[in-house]
Amino acid sequence: MKNKIENKGNNSPGPALGDGTLFVGINPETNMPIYTTPTDFGVTMTFNEASKFAATDTSFNHNDWRLPTDVELQMLSDAKEAIGNFDTSGSDETGFYWSSTEKNWLRDGTALTAVAQRFGEVARRFSFRKTHPADTKQYPLLKTDKASVRLVRG
């Protein structure tokens, strides 16, 4: 199957289609290229606010933006220097980024948390979070918490 979005042969993270979006890499789960915006949106949002924002965003004349999966969020973190403009302060809100991956389901089908990832190097202990391996820096955040948003498409 031919990819809907092509990267014109360059598999290094960075500039992509000339439309202002940035190539992140090839998603190992879907084998499809992933693109992102050159900056986050400068505000923190709850998970539900971020999901609604992604569904309506038309940045760079694209209407297929979404929150990254936990795998794609790790791809963004791995390529953060090449992509740039991530908050790496390690702060409790702005230093975390949302993924679309929900966790900790209740019996009624409601998820209490979603996976978020710290892009800074600060590792802290939180009262409701366990310490995770330093290489992943992914944590389940309550969906009512606020975190930064970097959208992807592809």
BELKAKA-V304185 format. One record per helix or strand. SS is the DSSP state (h for helix, s for strand). FROM is the first residue (numbers start at 1). LEN is the number of residues. If there is no record, write none. Layout:
<<SS:FROM:LEN> <SS:FROM:LEN>>
This chain:
<<s:14:2> <s:22:5> <s:33:4> <s:45:1> <h:47:10> <h:59:3> <s:66:2> <h:70:9> <h:80:4> <s:96:10> <s:111:8> <s:138:5> <s:147:2> <s:151:3>>
